[in-house]
Amino acid sequence: MSRTLAASVVCAMTAVGVAGCSDGGSSDKPFEGKSADRVAAEAVTATRNATSLRMAGKLSAQGQPLTVDFRVDTQKNCKGRMAMDSGSADVIHTGQTTYIKGDEKFWAGAARDSAGGGKQARALSGRWVKVPVGDSRTTGMCDKQGFLADLDSDKSERKGMTKGDVTTVDGRKAIPLRKKKGSGETITMYVATEGKPYILKLDQSGGRSPGTVVFSDYGKPVKATPPPAGKVIDGTKADKTVS
């Protein structure tokens, strides 16, 4: 669950995803009569069925911290930012096009295997780059459904969970569902107790890949508009542009 979530984010960002839904409850004992595993399954389904959402948090990617803050929808409209020790970048995806504006460290990492990569990184730093359609480095970066499908790819990750006491996540009531694993790792899914049982937060502590991702802004439009044309470099011509 949390492990695959982190893996999906890392995979998507290195360039440079059951039963019917329940309305939950507002009593002191939400989801009474339902096991923690069933609530987790319904939460995953509700979250996958949402038309849009925001996901923000801090993860551990290949031994280094990774911070992400993305708004995505089912039409692959996307706007967000990612930051790590090896650089940071803003990302916009709208229509069939992805635009990336990274700093020098980000582009240096993306071009580390290219001749003249350092020069290119300096030239592209702080500028919007239009990424070619089908570029393997950005495949899945703004695919909400693919991202959340990964969340549910290993159902054993949410088997054997237990319910905790109702708490709040960003002002919304939530019930924590926890699972302790033999590696000293604890996975906690916070599920909204009012309205649809959306996942409000995923937390993984202990183990080799700790991290937390908060989900919010369910159903809100994603305002992803292309950068001004005069400030965009065509990625297919970047080598000529900076030569």
Secondary structure in CASP SS format (residue, H / E / C, confidence):
PFRMAT SS
TARGET T0000
AUTHOR 0000-0000-0000
METHOD secondary structure of the structure
MODEL  1
M C 1.00
S H 1.00
R H 1.00
T H 1.00
L H 1.00
A H 1.00
A H 1.00
S H 1.00
V H 1.00
V H 1.00
C H 1.00
A H 1.00
M H 1.00
T C 1.00
A C 1.00
V C 1.00
G C 1.00
V C 1.00
A C 1.00
G C 1.00
C C 1.00
S C 1.00
D C 1.00
G E 1.00
G C 1.00
S C 1.00
S C 1.00
D C 1.00
K C 1.00
P C 1.00
F C 1.00
E C 1.00
G C 1.00
K C 1.00
S C 1.00
A H 1.00
D H 1.00
R H 1.00
V H 1.00
A H 1.00
A H 1.00
E H 1.00
A H 1.00
V H 1.00
T H 1.00
A H 1.00
T H 1.00
R H 1.00
N H 1.00
A C 1.00
T C 1.00
S E 1.00
L E 1.00
R E 1.00
M E 1.00
A E 1.00
G E 1.00
K E 1.00
L E 1.00
S E 1.00
A E 1.00
Q C 1.00
G C 1.00
Q E 1.00
P E 1.00
L E 1.00
T E 1.00
V E 1.00
D E 1.00
F E 1.00
R E 1.00
V E 1.00
D E 1.00
T C 1.00
Q C 1.00
K C 1.00
N C 1.00
C E 1.00
K E 1.00
G E 1.00
R E 1.00
M E 1.00
A E 1.00
M E 1.00
D C 1.00
S C 1.00
G E 1.00
S E 1.00
A E 1.00
D E 1.00
V E 1.00
I E 1.00
H E 1.00
T E 1.00
G C 1.00
Q C 1.00
T E 1.00
T E 1.00
Y E 1.00
I E 1.00
K E 1.00
G E 1.00
D C 1.00
E H 1.00
K H 1.00
F H 1.00
W H 1.00
A H 1.00
G H 1.00
A H 1.00
A C 1.00
R C 1.00
D C 1.00
S C 1.00
A C 1.00
G C 1.00
G H 1.00
G H 1.00
K H 1.00
Q H 1.00
A H 1.00
R H 1.00
A H 1.00
L H 1.00
S C 1.00
G C 1.00
R C 1.00
W E 1.00
V E 1.00
K E 1.00
V E 1.00
P C 1.00
V C 1.00
G C 1.00
D C 1.00
S C 1.00
R C 1.00
T C 1.00
T C 1.00
G C 1.00
M C 1.00
C C 1.00
D C 1.00
K H 1.00
Q H 1.00
G H 1.00
F H 1.00
L H 1.00
A H 1.00
D H 1.00
L H 1.00
D C 1.00
S C 1.00
D C 1.00
K H 1.00
S H 1.00
E H 1.00
R H 1.00
K C 1.00
G C 1.00
M C 1.00
T E 1.00
K E 1.00
G C 1.00
D C 1.00
V C 1.00
T E 1.00
T E 1.00
V E 1.00
D C 1.00
G C 1.00
R E 1.00
K E 1.00
A E 1.00
I E 1.00
P E 1.00
L E 1.00
R E 1.00
K E 1.00
K E 1.00
K C 1.00
G C 1.00
S C 1.00
G C 1.00
E C 1.00
T E 1.00
I E 1.00
T E 1.00
M E 1.00
Y E 1.00
V E 1.00
A E 1.00
T C 1.00
E E 1.00
G C 1.00
K C 1.00
P C 1.00
Y C 1.00
I E 1.00
L E 1.00
K E 1.00
L E 1.00
D E 1.00
Q E 1.00
S E 1.00
G C 1.00
G C 1.00
R C 1.00
S C 1.00
P C 1.00
G E 1.00
T E 1.00
V E 1.00
V E 1.00
F E 1.00
S E 1.00
D C 1.00
Y C 1.00
G C 1.00
K C 1.00
P C 1.00
V C 1.00
K C 1.00
A C 1.00
T C 1.00
P C 1.00
P C 1.00
P C 1.00
A H 1.00
G H 1.00
K H 1.00
V E 1.00
I E 1.00
D E 1.00
G H 1.00
T H 1.00
K H 1.00
A H 1.00
D H 1.00
K H 1.00
T H 1.00
V H 1.00
S C 1.00
END
